[in-house]
Amino acid sequence: MIKGVAEVRLVGENIEPGVYKITEALRLAEEQEVDLVEISPNAVPPVCKLMDYGKFLYQQKKRDKELKAKSTQIVVKEIRFGPQTDEHDYEFKKKNAVKFLQDGAKLKAFVFFKGRSIIYKEQGQILLLRLAQDLEEYGKVEAMPVLEGKRMIMYIAPKKKK
């Protein structure tokens, strides 16, 4: 029961919208075998609706489930290089990167610098830019190579399928 309220504005199906006494509104809800649900408590008088609340909650959950099913999860796959990665390893990792991008996953390619190898920053940047150029037909670069601590990171997003 709504506290300290004598009248409510009533809306809903099979009812004449208007202001009713609370007892009358509850009687109408009972007659129609539905619930009296408060919609806008701050209005004067408060707005209530005659509805089957259980059915409403069920439909709400169903709608939310459908929206969740339609939304897509963005998967981020990582590929790690060293600053002096040789040709065979590069080709192997590039092949995996192509597969990831074709599957619709984002790619996070990074060069990891261990110890004093940080002096090869330029080699790492060249390696990542070469990868971006080789993957041009499968994805587009979202972020150019950036040095974060001991890692130089670059993001590549898959191109939309036509």
MOWOGI-V999660 format. One record per pair of residues at least 6 apart in sequence whose ideal C-beta (glycine too) atoms are under 8 Angstrom apart, sorted by sequence separation. I is the first residue (numbers start at 1). J is the second residue. D is the distance in whole Angstrom. If there is no record, write none. Layout:
# MOWOGI-V999660
i;j;d
I;J;D
I;J;D
This chain:
# MOWOGI-V999660
i;j;d
2;8;7
11;17;5
29;35;6
40;46;6
101;107;6
146;152;7
10;17;7
29;36;4
40;47;4
100;107;5
113;120;7
145;152;5
146;153;6
9;17;8
10;18;6
20;28;7
38;46;6
39;47;5
81;89;8
85;93;8
113;121;7
145;153;7
146;154;7
9;18;7
10;19;7
38;47;7
39;48;6
81;90;7
132;141;5
145;154;4
9;19;5
10;20;5
26;36;6
38;48;5
39;49;5
97;107;6
143;153;7
144;154;6
8;19;7
9;20;8
25;36;6
37;48;6
113;124;7
143;154;6
7;19;5
8;20;6
36;48;5
37;49;5
81;93;7
97;109;7
143;155;4
7;20;7
15;28;6
36;49;8
37;50;8
111;124;4
141;154;7
142;155;4
7;21;6
8;22;6
36;50;6
37;51;6
79;93;5
111;125;8
141;155;7
142;156;7
6;21;6
7;22;7
10;25;5
35;50;7
141;156;6
142;157;5
6;22;6
34;50;5
35;51;6
37;53;6
111;127;6
129;145;7
140;156;7
5;22;6
8;25;5
15;32;8
34;51;6
35;52;7
79;96;6
111;128;6
128;145;4
139;156;4
140;157;6
10;28;7
14;32;6
32;50;6
34;52;5
35;53;4
79;97;5
110;128;8
139;157;6
35;54;8
37;56;8
109;128;6
139;158;5
140;159;6
2;22;6
77;97;8
125;145;5
138;158;7
139;159;6
1;22;7
29;50;5
79;100;8
124;145;7
135;156;6
138;159;6
12;34;8
28;50;7
109;131;6
132;154;7
137;159;8
25;48;6
77;100;4
131;154;8
128;152;6
132;156;7
1;26;8
25;50;8
19;45;6
121;147;7
128;154;5
125;152;6
11;39;8
75;103;8
77;105;5
79;107;7
81;109;7
83;111;6
107;135;8
124;152;5
75;104;8
76;105;7
77;106;7
78;107;8
79;108;7
81;110;7
82;111;7
8;38;8
75;105;4
76;106;5
77;107;6
78;108;5
79;109;5
80;110;6
81;111;5
82;112;7
83;113;6
74;105;8
75;106;7
76;107;8
77;108;7
78;109;8
79;110;8
80;111;8
81;112;7
121;152;7
74;106;6
76;108;5
78;110;7
80;112;6
82;114;8
107;139;7
118;150;7
84;117;8
9;43;7
83;117;5
97;131;7
101;135;6
111;145;8
15;50;6
82;117;7
2;38;6
9;45;5
11;47;7
14;50;8
84;120;7
102;138;6
106;142;8
114;150;7
8;45;5
9;46;7
11;48;8
12;49;5
13;50;7
83;120;4
90;127;7
94;131;6
98;135;7
101;138;4
113;150;5
7;45;5
8;46;5
9;47;5
10;48;6
11;49;5
12;50;3
13;51;8
83;121;8
97;135;6
101;139;4
112;150;6
113;151;7
2;41;8
8;47;7
9;48;7
10;49;7
11;50;8
12;51;6
84;123;7
112;151;6
113;152;7
5;45;7
8;48;5
10;50;7
83;123;5
94;134;6
98;138;5
111;151;7
5;46;6
83;124;5
90;131;8
94;135;7
97;138;8
110;151;5
111;152;5
85;127;6
110;152;6
81;124;7
110;153;4
2;46;6
83;127;7
109;153;8
110;154;7
108;153;6
109;154;5
2;48;8
81;127;6
108;154;8
109;155;8
81;128;8
108;155;6
109;156;7
107;155;7
106;155;6
107;156;4
106;156;7
107;157;8
106;157;5
107;158;8
106;158;7
105;158;7
104;158;5
101;156;7
103;158;8
102;158;7
101;158;4
101;159;8
97;156;8
